[in-house]
């Protein structure tokens, strides 16, 4: 599903990603963790075709994302850290707008909007203006927007940062639901305990280096830690 080879990304000569290589299989849930400034958002923005690497290759669905970004985007949902919503519009109207951006067929749009509102447990707020929503509800609505075109691959950057417990639980349920239906999901989070339960595999980044890649058990065994929280604390100390 995703093939990343020797990817480098610099910002004004400063290395944000150094020779990163990894694969992601169809139906996998991959967590990306690491201390602040590790390169998580940079990596995700490259995969979401928002940003370009200086060197290296990225293939998604077998397509070179630099040569065929449109083909990749058509089947990819991206949830950035910042929510992108119109506060004066209702939840439904926001999704109607995003459905247009994603090219969702007009005939199917209403049904798809209702389905994604249901998935994110927002159906009873669909006619309320977004300015009345909590942070967690806005985040859930943003995730709903990214799912309107039924993408095979969902990429979420810190979806649970600063959100309430109900929203966190709803997002975790959504990830498991999408996984069940064969979708592939990439997720960064500072809620490490959450990722431990949701992810098939984890990438650990620090200062642009890919330090570890594997299942939680594999990473803990090879690093001699009891849990990922302990590993993260050690990485932050260095
Ligand atoms: P956090 O957990 O704080 O969100 P992160 O792991 O997502 O961090 P990135 O945001 O990818 O890390 O940043 C990686 C490095 O690249 C950092 O040193 C950061 O300062 C730098 N960086 C990121 N975006 C830019 C930019 N647009 N211009 C210059 N430097 C940048």
Boltz pocket constraint, residues with backbone or C-beta under 6 A from the ligand:
constraints:
  - pocket:
      binder: B
      contacts: [[A, 11], [A, 12], [A, 15], [A, 16], [A, 34], [A, 35], [A, 36], [A, 37], [A, 38], [A, 39], [A, 40], [A, 41], [A, 42], [A, 43]]
      max_distance: 6.0
